[in-house]
Amino acid sequence: MDKQRKAEGISIYPNPATSIVNVNIGSANLIKTSAAVYNTDGRLIQNILITGNQQQINLQQFAKGRYVIKFADGSVQSFIKK
């Protein structure tokens, strides 16, 4: 991924996570947009639709490791699946 910028006002918890990660969206500008989850190899793992201020991502099918969520505005956040 090219130039990445830290997502302002977005929080991800728990981090590290085991089965579900919660994404709190601080900006209404991101609601009704999509975000993409990538592994450390840059491979797209899942696309998600941001439908509200809080979004859950089910990690049951994710392998252990670090992931990056890239939001529609270009900002990124990372989390760890343990």
C-alpha positions in Angstrom: 0.0 0.0 0.0 1.3 3.4 -0.9 1.2 6.4 1.4 -0.8 5.6 4.4 -2.1 8.0 7.0 -3.3 7.2 10.5 -7.1 7.1 10.7 -8.2 10.1 12.8 -11.1 9.5 15.2 -11.3 5.8 14.4 -10.7 3.2 17.1 -10.4 -0.5 16.9 -10.9 -2.8 19.9 -10.0 -5.1 21.4 -6.6 -5.1 19.9 -5.3 -7.8 19.8 -8.6 -9.6 19.2 -9.6 -13.3 19.0 -13.0 -13.6 17.4 -14.5 -10.1 16.7 -13.0 -6.7 16.4 -15.1 -3.5 16.8 -14.5 -0.5 14.7 -15.7 2.8 15.9 -16.0 5.5 13.2 -15.5 9.0 14.4 -16.5 10.7 11.2 -19.9 10.6 9.6 -18.2 11.1 6.3 -17.2 7.4 6.3 -20.7 6.0 6.9 -22.1 4.3 3.8 -18.6 3.8 2.4 -16.5 0.7 2.1 -13.3 -0.4 3.8 -10.9 -3.2 2.9 -9.0 -5.5 5.2 -5.6 -6.6 4.1 -3.1 -9.0 5.5 0.6 -8.1 5.9 1.3 -9.4 2.4 -1.1 -6.8 1.0 -3.7 -9.4 0.0 -7.3 -8.4 0.2 -9.0 -10.5 2.9 -12.4 -8.8 3.2 -14.4 -5.8 2.0 -16.7 -4.3 4.6 -19.5 -1.8 4.3 -19.5 0.9 6.9 -23.2 1.2 7.9 -23.0 3.2 11.1 -20.7 4.6 13.8 -19.9 1.2 15.1 -19.0 -1.8 12.9 -18.1 -5.3 13.9 -15.8 -7.6 11.9 -16.0 -11.3 12.5 -12.4 -12.7 12.6 -13.4 -16.4 12.9 -12.0 -17.2 9.4 -8.9 -15.0 9.7 -5.5 -16.6 10.4 -3.5 -15.3 13.3 -1.5 -12.2 12.5 -1.5 -8.5 11.8 -4.1 -6.9 9.5 -4.7 -3.4 8.1 -8.0 -1.8 7.4 -8.0 0.8 4.7 -10.9 3.3 4.7 -12.5 5.1 1.8 -10.7 8.4 2.7 -7.3 6.7 2.5 -6.7 6.4 6.2 -5.6 3.1 7.8 -5.8 1.3 11.1 -4.2 -2.0 12.0 -5.1 -4.8 14.4 -3.8 -8.2 15.5 -5.7 -11.5 15.4 -4.4 -13.8 18.0 
